[in-house]
């Protein structure tokens, strides 16, 4: 978490210039540092996130707090507390980003990436999940500048190679860190992506999570093309919440449906409890009520959901069918297994 700026400060909090380069230094790494911000009404202002955190702490929903930063030294990998290899859970969460730099006396700072938005998104939390033989990358809202920065940090190579051989060297070195079986596409499938980073992740499966009510038309068509181009195998797979529709276009926003449902429940319940209502009237009221319950079930529980399940050797990816084939065929299922080398592949 980066502290929120005040008045004349940067929108991302405290900054410092070193050798002409700008760094964010107001990093929140523990509960004490978090409380300095959330307890200050002026700092919270009307912002949703710090106010949400304050309420969560005031109500006891937040206990120990740890800000997530990758190690400044690549040779010292960091993990989510309780999910390091030595914890022997069979599941690890390695923190690959944000990557701070030592700006003096061991103090961490995050480099400026060109603008407030690119810096904020570019220093997203990046997690590498490993369970058994399966590797999954959760890349937050990373952008092209962030991809260059991360590749440079983890490979020590120029992220803008000038020759094909240098590009190949960068990708192969990047694969040692970023190559995974499954990835959640960065920034909802934004076009602000570095091809070399996609080549380094070399995914078999990419899941794109994006909403419908947005002005960016995510995922972008060129990004989908690059994901396929740099994916693994002859048939790399892309799952998109935009395509995994299970409700028709006329379904309204769930909050609107809830309000209407309350009105329907009051109206239909009155008929069902009316001793003077006929059996036919009660039957019709019951059917209308059931129809409305089905609408909210589709719009809230099923809309655009991609499910990924794994035990470390096998993977099942499921998305709800828009129209059931039969009572026993409600899901579109894809099965993957690891081979004798621990490499995941699709099972037709």
HELIX and SHEET records of a PDB file:
HELIX    1   1 UNK A   31  UNK A   38  1                                   8    
HELIX    2   2 UNK A   41  UNK A   44  1                                   4    
HELIX    3   3 UNK A   48  UNK A   58  1                                  11    
HELIX    4   4 UNK A   85  UNK A   87  5                                   3    
HELIX    5   5 UNK A  116  UNK A  122  1                                   7    
HELIX    6   6 UNK A  144  UNK A  155  1                                  12    
HELIX    7   7 UNK A  164  UNK A  178  1                                  15    
HELIX    8   8 UNK A  186  UNK A  189  5                                   4    
HELIX    9   9 UNK A  195  UNK A  201  1                                   7    
HELIX   10  10 UNK A  221  UNK A  229  1                                   9    
HELIX   11  11 UNK A  254  UNK A  272  1                                  19    
HELIX   12  12 UNK A  279  UNK A  297  1                                  19    
HELIX   13  13 UNK A  298  UNK A  302  3                                   5    
SHEET    1   A 4 UNK A  15  UNK A  18  0                                        
SHEET    2   A 4 UNK A  21  UNK A  24 -1                                        
SHEET    3   A 4 UNK A 108  UNK A 111 -1                                        
SHEET    4   A 4 UNK A 101  UNK A 102 -1                                        
SHEET    1   B 7 UNK A  78  UNK A  79  0                                        
SHEET    2   B 7 UNK A  91  UNK A  97 -1                                        
SHEET    3   B 7 UNK A 126  UNK A 131 -1                                        
SHEET    4   B 7 UNK A 134  UNK A 138 -1                                        
SHEET    5   B 7 UNK A 182  UNK A 184  1                                        
SHEET    6   B 7 UNK A 205  UNK A 208  1                                        
SHEET    7   B 7 UNK A 237  UNK A 240  1                                        
SHEET    1   C 4 UNK A 306  UNK A 310  0                                        
SHEET    2   C 4 UNK A 314  UNK A 320 -1                                        
SHEET    3   C 4 UNK A 331  UNK A 338 -1                                        
SHEET    4   C 4 UNK A 344  UNK A 347 -1                                        
END                                                                             
